[in-house]
Amino acid sequence: MYLIGIDEAGRGPWAGPVFASVVILNPEDEIKLLELGIKDSKKLTPYKREKLFSVIKELSVFFNVLSSPVACY
């Protein structure tokens, strides 16, 4: 069993680009991330978020970030 996280950011396809990401972790790595302070990414400083990104990449089984610049009509 894996721990899977999905999130999106941006104003939405009507107002500009939108980004979506997914990360898949082994459940035992959740404790490591909690010890590093990852509980709510919106409460992290940009510096800390950038530093933790590399840790998440190293621990992940899979991760990806995608973007869409505008809505398709």
N, CA and C atoms as a LAMMPS dump frame, in Angstrom:
ITEM: TIMESTEP
0
ITEM: NUMBER OF ATOMS
219
ITEM: BOX BOUNDS ff ff ff
-5.0000000000000000e+02 5.0000000000000000e+02
-5.0000000000000000e+02 5.0000000000000000e+02
-5.0000000000000000e+02 5.0000000000000000e+02
ITEM: ATOMS id mol type element x y z
1 1 1 N 0.846 -1.164 0
2 1 2 C 0 0 0
3 1 3 C 0.901 1.239 0
4 2 1 N 0.471 2.265 -0.719
5 2 2 C 1.239 3.496 -0.835
6 2 3 C 0.421 4.677 -0.322
7 3 1 N 1.132 5.755 -0.018
8 3 2 C 0.52 7.021 0.349
9 3 3 C 0.602 7.916 -0.881
10 4 1 N -0.546 8.424 -1.354
11 4 2 C -0.594 9.218 -2.583
12 4 3 C -1.145 10.605 -2.269
13 5 1 N -0.435 11.624 -2.73
14 5 2 C -0.882 13.002 -2.554
15 5 3 C -1.061 13.679 -3.9
16 6 1 N -2.149 14.419 -4.036
17 6 2 C -2.465 15.144 -5.27
18 6 3 C -2.864 16.56 -4.887
19 7 1 N -2.411 17.554 -5.665
20 7 2 C -2.795 18.94 -5.39
21 7 3 C -2.731 19.734 -6.684
22 8 1 N -3.409 20.869 -6.675
23 8 2 C -3.375 21.779 -7.816
24 8 3 C -3.169 23.195 -7.301
25 9 1 N -2.651 24.042 -8.177
26 9 2 C -2.426 25.44 -7.822
27 9 3 C -2.614 26.287 -9.07
28 10 1 N -3.011 27.507 -8.864
29 10 2 C -3.197 28.435 -9.98
30 10 3 C -4.577 29.045 -9.926
31 11 1 N -4.814 29.946 -10.821
32 11 2 C -6.093 30.667 -10.853
33 11 3 C -7.157 29.877 -11.591
34 12 1 N -6.778 28.827 -12.225
35 12 2 C -7.74 28.039 -12.987
36 12 3 C -7.625 28.342 -14.46
37 13 1 N -8.105 27.449 -15.286
38 13 2 C -7.931 27.602 -16.724
39 13 3 C -8.642 28.813 -17.321
40 14 1 N -9.597 29.403 -16.627
41 14 2 C -10.266 30.589 -17.16
42 14 3 C -9.44 31.844 -16.938
43 15 1 N -8.572 31.854 -15.908
44 15 2 C -7.837 33.067 -15.564
45 15 3 C -6.335 32.948 -15.804
46 16 1 N -5.861 31.821 -16.242
47 16 2 C -4.429 31.666 -16.461
48 16 3 C -4.006 30.229 -16.265
49 17 1 N -2.703 30 -16.171
50 17 2 C -2.207 28.631 -16.071
51 17 3 C -2.611 27.954 -14.763
52 18 1 N -2.714 26.645 -14.828
53 18 2 C -3.007 25.838 -13.651
54 18 3 C -1.967 24.715 -13.615
55 19 1 N -1.53 24.367 -12.413
56 19 2 C -0.537 23.325 -12.21
57 19 3 C -1.144 22.22 -11.355
58 20 1 N -0.77 20.996 -11.643
59 20 2 C -1.214 19.853 -10.841
60 20 3 C 0 18.976 -10.566
61 21 1 N 0.008 18.36 -9.382
62 21 2 C 1.124 17.485 -9.039
63 21 3 C 0.611 16.255 -8.31
64 22 1 N 1.421 15.209 -8.381
65 22 2 C 1.128 13.967 -7.672
66 22 3 C 2.44 13.421 -7.13
67 23 1 N 2.378 12.848 -5.945
68 23 2 C 3.537 12.174 -5.355
69 23 3 C 3.061 10.874 -4.719
70 24 1 N 3.836 9.819 -4.908
71 24 2 C 3.529 8.519 -4.314
72 24 3 C 4.683 8.164 -3.387
73 25 1 N 4.346 7.869 -2.128
74 25 2 C 5.347 7.551 -1.107
75 25 3 C 5.046 6.221 -0.459
76 26 1 N 6.08 5.605 0.071
77 26 2 C 5.891 4.459 0.95
78 26 3 C 5.349 4.991 2.272
79 27 1 N 4.41 4.311 2.907
80 27 2 C 3.797 4.812 4.143
81 27 3 C 4.814 5.127 5.251
82 28 1 N 5.903 4.371 5.334
83 28 2 C 6.874 4.63 6.395
84 28 3 C 7.608 5.963 6.205
85 29 1 N 7.593 6.511 5.008
86 29 2 C 8.234 7.8 4.773
87 29 3 C 7.393 8.977 5.266
88 30 1 N 6.119 8.744 5.549
89 30 2 C 5.257 9.805 6.069
90 30 3 C 5.815 10.351 7.382
91 31 1 N 6.318 9.491 8.238
92 31 2 C 6.873 9.92 9.523
93 31 3 C 8.079 10.821 9.301
94 32 1 N 8.932 10.487 8.349
95 32 2 C 10.098 11.319 8.043
96 32 3 C 9.669 12.719 7.62
97 33 1 N 8.645 12.789 6.776
98 33 2 C 8.175 14.086 6.303
99 33 3 C 7.529 14.902 7.421
100 34 1 N 6.774 14.259 8.277
101 34 2 C 6.17 14.965 9.403
102 34 3 C 7.242 15.506 10.343
103 35 1 N 8.309 14.737 10.548
104 35 2 C 9.417 15.197 11.395
105 35 3 C 10.114 16.418 10.793
106 36 1 N 10.103 16.54 9.473
107 36 2 C 10.716 17.684 8.796
108 36 3 C 9.791 18.903 8.756
109 37 1 N 8.57 18.746 9.22
110 37 2 C 7.654 19.881 9.291
111 37 3 C 6.653 19.974 8.167
112 38 1 N 6.507 18.928 7.364
113 38 2 C 5.535 18.965 6.27
114 38 3 C 4.18 18.523 6.807
115 39 1 N 3.323 19.511 7.018
116 39 2 C 1.939 19.235 7.436
117 39 3 C 0.988 19.993 6.528
118 40 1 N 1.307 21.26 6.279
119 40 2 C 0.486 22.102 5.416
120 40 3 C 1.438 22.954 4.581
121 41 1 N 1.559 22.648 3.304
122 41 2 C 2.523 23.353 2.45
123 41 3 C 2.25 24.849 2.356
124 42 1 N 1.007 25.251 2.54
125 42 2 C 0.683 26.682 2.454
126 42 3 C 1.228 27.475 3.639
127 43 1 N 1.588 26.787 4.716
128 43 2 C 2.158 27.459 5.891
129 43 3 C 3.682 27.48 5.867
130 44 1 N 4.298 26.867 4.846
131 44 2 C 5.753 26.86 4.726
132 44 3 C 6.233 28.13 4.033
133 45 1 N 7.425 28.586 4.413
134 45 2 C 8.029 29.699 3.693
135 45 3 C 8.475 29.198 2.318
136 46 1 N 8.598 30.088 1.346
137 46 2 C 9.082 29.659 0.034
138 46 3 C 10.445 28.948 0.119
139 47 1 N 11.336 29.443 0.987
140 47 2 C 12.651 28.808 1.154
141 47 3 C 12.518 27.374 1.656
142 48 1 N 11.718 27.176 2.697
143 48 2 C 11.55 25.84 3.26
144 48 3 C 10.852 24.912 2.256
145 49 1 N 9.872 25.439 1.536
146 49 2 C 9.169 24.64 0.528
147 49 3 C 10.144 24.15 -0.539
148 50 1 N 11.044 25.031 -0.975
149 50 2 C 12.038 24.661 -1.983
150 50 3 C 12.998 23.594 -1.454
151 51 1 N 13.436 23.737 -0.212
152 51 2 C 14.338 22.753 0.394
153 51 3 C 13.655 21.389 0.537
154 52 1 N 12.411 21.387 0.965
155 52 2 C 11.694 20.133 1.182
156 52 3 C 11.329 19.439 -0.132
157 53 1 N 11.253 20.198 -1.213
158 53 2 C 10.951 19.614 -2.514
159 53 3 C 11.983 18.544 -2.883
160 54 1 N 13.255 18.829 -2.654
161 54 2 C 14.289 17.842 -2.99
162 54 3 C 14.187 16.6 -2.107
163 55 1 N 13.802 16.784 -0.843
164 55 2 C 13.62 15.639 0.06
165 55 3 C 12.458 14.778 -0.42
166 56 1 N 11.37 15.41 -0.8
167 56 2 C 10.201 14.677 -1.294
168 56 3 C 10.564 13.905 -2.559
169 57 1 N 11.321 14.532 -3.473
170 57 2 C 11.739 13.838 -4.695
171 57 3 C 12.571 12.6 -4.367
172 58 1 N 13.472 12.724 -3.408
173 58 2 C 14.332 11.6 -3.038
174 58 3 C 13.541 10.454 -2.41
175 59 1 N 12.544 10.771 -1.588
176 59 2 C 11.763 9.748 -0.9
177 59 3 C 10.68 9.13 -1.776
178 60 1 N 10.281 9.827 -2.817
179 60 2 C 9.113 9.386 -3.585
180 60 3 C 9.386 8.151 -4.432
181 61 1 N 8.345 7.352 -4.562
182 61 2 C 8.34 6.237 -5.497
183 61 3 C 8.098 6.806 -6.902
184 62 1 N 7.26 7.854 -6.968
185 62 2 C 6.917 8.525 -8.214
186 62 3 C 6.446 9.928 -7.89
187 63 1 N 6.805 10.893 -8.747
188 63 2 C 6.236 12.234 -8.64
189 63 3 C 6.194 12.857 -10.023
190 64 1 N 5.283 13.817 -10.195
191 64 2 C 5.183 14.519 -11.459
192 64 3 C 4.475 15.848 -11.225
193 65 1 N 4.839 16.837 -12.019
194 65 2 C 4.198 18.149 -11.995
195 65 3 C 3.843 18.485 -13.438
196 66 1 N 2.596 18.858 -13.669
197 66 2 C 2.117 19.194 -15.003
198 66 3 C 1.471 20.553 -14.987
199 67 1 N 1.423 21.217 -16.151
200 67 2 C 0.74 22.506 -16.227
201 67 3 C -0.062 22.586 -17.514
202 68 1 N -1.068 23.43 -17.465
203 68 2 C -1.884 23.718 -18.638
204 68 3 C -1.998 25.236 -18.727
205 69 1 N -1.56 25.85 -19.819
206 69 2 C -1.527 27.312 -19.89
207 69 3 C -2.904 27.959 -19.993
208 70 1 N -3.838 27.377 -20.714
209 70 2 C -5.168 27.976 -20.896
210 70 3 C -6.207 26.892 -21.075
211 71 1 N -7.446 27.296 -21.003
212 71 2 C -8.553 26.341 -21.2
213 71 3 C -8.647 25.935 -22.664
214 72 1 N -9.099 24.761 -22.9
215 72 2 C -9.357 24.301 -24.269
216 72 3 C -10.848 24.459 -24.539
217 73 1 N -11.167 25.09 -25.621
218 73 2 C -12.584 25.319 -25.951
219 73 3 C -13.033 24.339 -26.991
